Amino acid sequence: MSFGIANNIRSEVRECTPELLAQALDSPQVARTCAEIEDALEKFRRGELLQDEYETLKATLKKKLPIFTFHATFKNGRRKNNEAIPSGLSIYDLDHIPNPREKWAEIETRKEELGILLAHISPSMEGLRLVFIMPQGMDLAQAQAWMASQLGDAQYDSCVKDYARCSFVVPREYVLFMDTDGLFSSQHIVIQTTEGRKNLGNTKVDVNVDAPEILRYALNDNSEGMNGNKERVDDKMGNGINKEKIKDSVELSVLCG
């Protein structure tokens, strides 16, 4: 699973790494810009800015922020749907909510069931963004409709079905939950059962009974999956799925000042 990162909405997209993710979240530029957006929101709430003035200022400030492209990476670094390499991830927005932290507290206990890998407050401070693993066999629109149904959200943003859709970077303090290993795992198994979704890694497998009883996922320092070229998932019947290990080398560069 790979997703992208760029310096801003006009910059070339590169594959994100844990190092680049950390740089972006800890960037002083990101912190300053989001503080300016929060200040503009407070001025709007006090009546010092008209709504149009606030929306224009917010949009201008957001253009200064780096972006993630959680839906995909892109063959030529351009955010074009016809050049997208899907990541298997989807983003989901809960917009215009009075307290994103309280909303996340309602959802948090279901994060594994829903395959959520990242949850953060939006730059506007008035929304909650979720990044989750798409259910087996669904496209972006279907995955987001599925998440809306799980959350009972009748007002969800159906426009977020574009592979080129970006997600503005926020300061680390805005992050409410992040499974870094999950975001950068090269092997995922998404298992769908009557109890819900169980996330074990990045290959997708359908089963009809509870996953823990029929699958064993060996992933530790001494396993073939870590030190060899293949990983193996075995079931009770002795069948297995061999998966070639993909190793990528990405050059680290400075993202934010």
C-alpha positions as CSV (number, residue, x, y, z in Angstrom):
1,M,0.0,0.0,0.0
2,S,1.5,3.4,-1.0
3,F,0.1,6.9,-0.9
4,G,1.5,10.2,-2.0
5,I,2.8,13.5,-0.5
6,A,3.5,16.9,-2.1
7,N,4.7,20.3,-0.9
8,N,1.4,21.9,-1.9
9,I,-1.6,21.4,-4.3
10,R,0.5,22.4,-7.3
11,S,3.6,20.4,-6.6
12,E,4.7,17.0,-7.9
13,V,3.5,14.1,-5.9
14,R,6.0,11.5,-4.6
15,E,5.5,8.4,-2.6
16,C,5.2,9.1,1.1
17,T,7.5,7.5,3.6
18,P,7.3,7.4,7.4
19,E,10.1,10.0,7.5
20,L,8.2,12.4,5.2
21,L,5.0,11.8,7.1
22,A,6.8,12.8,10.4
23,Q,8.4,15.8,8.7
24,A,5.1,17.1,7.5
25,L,3.2,16.6,10.8
26,D,6.1,18.3,12.7
27,S,6.6,21.1,10.2
28,P,6.8,24.7,11.7
29,Q,5.2,25.9,8.4
30,V,2.2,23.6,8.9
31,A,1.8,24.7,12.5
32,R,2.0,28.4,11.6
33,T,-0.5,28.1,8.8
34,C,-3.0,26.1,10.7
35,A,-2.7,28.6,13.6
36,E,-3.6,31.4,11.1
37,I,-6.6,29.4,10.0
38,E,-7.7,28.9,13.6
39,D,-7.2,32.7,14.3
40,A,-9.4,33.5,11.2
41,L,-12.1,31.2,12.5
42,E,-12.1,32.9,15.9
43,K,-12.4,36.3,14.1
44,F,-15.3,35.0,12.1
45,R,-17.0,33.8,15.2
46,R,-16.5,37.2,16.9
47,G,-18.0,38.9,13.9
48,E,-14.7,40.5,12.8
49,L,-14.8,38.7,9.4
50,L,-17.8,38.2,7.1
51,Q,-18.4,34.6,6.1
52,D,-17.1,35.3,2.5
53,E,-14.0,36.9,3.9
54,Y,-13.4,34.0,6.2
55,E,-13.9,31.4,3.5
56,T,-11.5,33.3,1.1
57,L,-8.8,33.7,3.7
58,K,-9.1,30.0,4.7
59,A,-8.8,28.8,1.1
60,T,-5.8,31.0,0.6
61,L,-4.0,29.7,3.7
62,K,-4.8,26.1,2.9
63,K,-2.9,26.5,-0.4
64,K,0.3,26.9,1.6
65,L,-0.1,23.5,3.2
66,P,1.6,20.3,2.1
67,I,-0.8,17.6,1.0
68,F,-1.2,13.8,1.2
69,T,-2.9,11.8,-1.6
70,F,-4.2,8.9,0.5
71,H,-6.2,7.5,-2.4
72,A,-3.3,6.9,-4.7
73,T,0.2,7.6,-6.0
74,F,0.6,8.8,-9.6
75,K,2.8,7.4,-12.4
76,N,4.2,10.8,-13.4
77,G,3.8,12.7,-10.2
78,R,0.7,14.5,-11.5
79,R,-2.6,14.3,-9.7
80,K,-4.6,12.9,-12.6
81,N,-7.1,10.1,-12.3
82,N,-5.9,8.3,-15.4
83,E,-2.4,8.1,-13.9
84,A,-3.4,7.0,-10.5
85,I,-2.1,3.9,-8.8
86,P,-4.7,3.1,-6.1
87,S,-3.5,2.7,-2.6
88,G,-6.4,0.7,-1.3
89,L,-7.1,3.5,1.2
90,S,-10.1,5.9,1.3
91,I,-10.6,9.1,3.1
92,Y,-13.9,10.0,4.8
93,D,-14.9,13.5,6.0
94,L,-17.3,14.4,8.8
95,D,-17.7,18.2,8.1
96,H,-19.2,21.1,10.1
97,I,-19.3,19.3,13.5
98,P,-19.0,21.3,16.7
99,N,-16.5,19.1,18.4
100,P,-14.3,16.7,16.3
101,R,-12.6,15.3,19.4
102,E,-16.0,14.2,20.9
103,K,-17.0,12.8,17.6
104,W,-13.8,10.7,17.4
105,A,-14.4,9.5,20.9
106,E,-17.7,8.0,19.7
107,I,-16.0,6.2,16.8
108,E,-12.7,5.2,18.4
109,T,-13.8,1.9,19.9
110,R,-14.7,0.7,16.4
111,K,-11.5,1.8,14.7
112,E,-10.3,-1.8,14.1
113,E,-13.6,-3.0,12.9
114,L,-13.9,-0.1,10.4
115,G,-10.3,-0.4,9.3
116,I,-9.4,3.1,10.4
117,L,-5.7,3.9,10.2
118,L,-5.7,7.7,10.8
119,A,-8.1,10.2,12.3
120,H,-7.4,13.9,12.5
121,I,-9.1,17.3,13.0
122,S,-9.3,19.2,9.7
123,P,-7.4,22.4,9.2
124,S,-10.6,24.4,9.6
125,M,-11.0,22.9,13.1
126,E,-14.6,22.1,12.2
127,G,-14.3,18.6,10.7
128,L,-12.9,15.1,11.3
129,R,-11.0,13.3,8.6
130,L,-10.7,9.5,8.6
131,V,-8.4,7.4,6.5
132,F,-9.5,3.7,6.3
133,I,-8.8,0.5,4.3
134,M,-11.3,0.0,1.6
135,P,-13.5,-3.1,2.0
136,Q,-12.9,-6.0,-0.4
137,G,-14.3,-5.4,-3.9
138,M,-15.4,-1.8,-3.4
139,D,-14.4,1.3,-5.4
140,L,-14.0,4.7,-3.7
141,A,-17.6,5.7,-3.9
142,Q,-18.8,2.4,-2.6
143,A,-16.3,2.5,0.3
144,Q,-17.3,5.9,1.3
145,A,-21.0,5.0,1.1
146,W,-20.2,2.0,3.3
147,M,-18.5,4.1,5.9
148,A,-21.4,6.6,5.9
149,S,-23.8,3.7,6.6
150,Q,-21.5,2.4,9.4
151,L,-21.4,5.8,11.0
152,G,-25.1,6.7,10.4
153,D,-24.0,9.8,8.4
154,A,-26.6,10.9,6.0
155,Q,-24.7,14.1,5.1
156,Y,-21.4,12.6,3.9
157,D,-19.4,14.3,1.2
158,S,-19.9,12.2,-1.9
159,C,-17.4,14.3,-3.8
160,V,-14.5,12.6,-2.1
161,K,-14.5,9.8,-4.7
162,D,-11.8,11.2,-6.9
163,Y,-8.4,9.4,-6.8
164,A,-6.7,12.8,-7.2
165,R,-8.4,14.2,-4.1
166,C,-5.9,15.5,-1.7
167,S,-5.8,15.8,2.1
168,F,-4.2,18.9,3.6
169,V,-1.5,18.2,6.2
170,V,-2.2,19.2,9.8
171,P,0.1,19.6,12.8
172,R,0.7,16.5,14.9
173,E,-1.5,17.9,17.7
174,Y,-4.5,17.7,15.4
175,V,-3.9,13.9,15.0
176,L,-6.3,11.9,17.2
177,F,-5.2,8.5,16.1
178,M,-2.6,7.1,13.8
179,D,-1.5,3.6,13.0
180,T,1.8,4.3,11.3
181,D,2.7,0.7,10.8
182,G,-0.7,0.1,9.2
183,L,-0.4,3.1,6.9
184,F,3.0,1.9,5.5
185,S,2.4,-1.9,5.6
186,S,3.3,-3.5,2.3
187,Q,1.0,-6.5,3.1
188,H,-2.5,-6.2,4.4
189,I,-5.2,-8.8,4.8
190,V,-8.7,-7.3,5.1
191,I,-11.0,-10.0,6.3
192,Q,-14.8,-9.6,6.2
193,T,-16.8,-11.5,8.7
194,T,-20.3,-11.3,10.1
195,E,-18.7,-9.4,13.0
196,G,-17.2,-6.8,10.8
197,R,-13.8,-6.1,9.2
198,K,-10.6,-7.4,10.8
199,N,-7.4,-5.7,9.5
200,L,-4.3,-8.0,9.5
201,G,-2.3,-6.5,6.6
202,N,-2.6,-5.4,2.7
203,T,-3.7,-8.6,0.8
204,K,-7.5,-8.9,0.7
205,V,-9.1,-12.2,1.5
206,D,-12.8,-13.1,1.8
207,V,-13.8,-15.7,4.4
208,N,-17.1,-16.8,5.7
209,V,-16.2,-17.6,9.3
210,D,-14.4,-15.9,12.0
211,A,-10.9,-15.0,10.9
212,P,-8.9,-15.9,14.0
213,E,-10.1,-19.6,13.8
214,I,-9.0,-20.2,10.2
215,L,-6.1,-17.9,9.5
216,R,-2.7,-17.6,11.0
217,Y,-0.7,-14.6,10.0
218,A,3.0,-15.1,10.9
219,L,4.8,-11.7,11.1
220,N,7.7,-11.4,13.5
221,D,11.4,-10.9,13.4
222,N,12.1,-14.6,12.9
223,S,9.4,-15.3,10.3
224,E,10.0,-16.0,6.6
225,G,7.9,-12.9,5.9
226,M,10.3,-10.6,7.6
227,N,13.6,-12.0,6.5
228,G,12.8,-14.0,3.3
229,N,11.2,-13.1,0.0
230,K,7.8,-14.6,0.8
231,E,5.1,-14.5,3.4
232,R,2.6,-17.3,4.0
233,V,-0.9,-17.4,5.3
234,D,-2.2,-20.8,6.3
235,D,-5.6,-22.1,7.1
236,K,-6.7,-25.1,9.0
237,M,-6.9,-27.2,5.9
238,G,-3.3,-26.7,5.2
239,N,-3.8,-24.4,2.2
240,G,-1.7,-21.4,1.8
241,I,-1.2,-18.2,-0.1
242,N,2.4,-17.2,-1.0
243,K,3.0,-13.5,-1.6
244,E,6.1,-11.9,-3.0
245,K,7.6,-9.4,-0.7
246,I,7.9,-6.0,-2.2
247,K,10.8,-3.9,-1.2
248,D,10.9,-0.2,-2.2
249,S,13.7,2.2,-1.8
250,V,12.6,5.8,-1.6
251,E,15.1,8.6,-1.4
252,L,14.3,10.9,1.5
253,S,14.2,14.6,0.8
254,V,13.3,17.6,2.9
255,L,9.6,18.5,2.6
256,C,8.8,21.4,4.8
257,G,10.6,24.4,6.2
